[in-house]
């Protein structure tokens, strides 16, 4: 088990784990908030609350795999996620390789997951903004499937729609796997996480 329910290690933050989403009650449980949902699962496992306001986000520090980690849920809305992420990166001098971003992916069925070490934005506006403002695409990411957009749906309407009960159950199970993947990735076992959890 990689998670330790104890006070964070002394010293500076070494890793940042970001869940992307839109702040506000009207966005709770929507597809675009899959990253927030995963971070809620992670904080619950760790026994911490993401409730401090800093870096244009709700944040907390914790210990994962013997590393001091900042958990953050940007309050900037999805399209400006980079404002929050880069502010924290600059403050703690965290390289992109130590920033793990969890977010929704419409190219995957709900409940499927894909881990990447780096890459393009794939058309995701939150990732696009992080890459633009940080000047790097070298950050690892965990993509959580939220289902393919139906042909007659507008993309914005689809990602802001709510999961069905069965979809939310599938996403929650996927979020639990994402928590395990985070522990592996921070412990230097990204390849193992990819082998275990990447959707074939």
Buried (B, 14 or more C-beta within 10 A) or exposed (E): EBBBEEEBBEEEBBBBBBBBBBBEEEBEBBBBBBBBBBBBBBBEBBEBEBEEEBBBBBBBBBBBBEBBBBBBBBBBBBEBBBBBBBBBBEEBEBEBBBBBBBBBBBBBBBBBBBBBEEBEBBEBBBBBBBBEBBEBBBBBBBBBBBBEBEEEEEEEEBBBBEBEEEBBEBBBEBBBBBBBBBBBBBBEBBEEBBEBBBBE
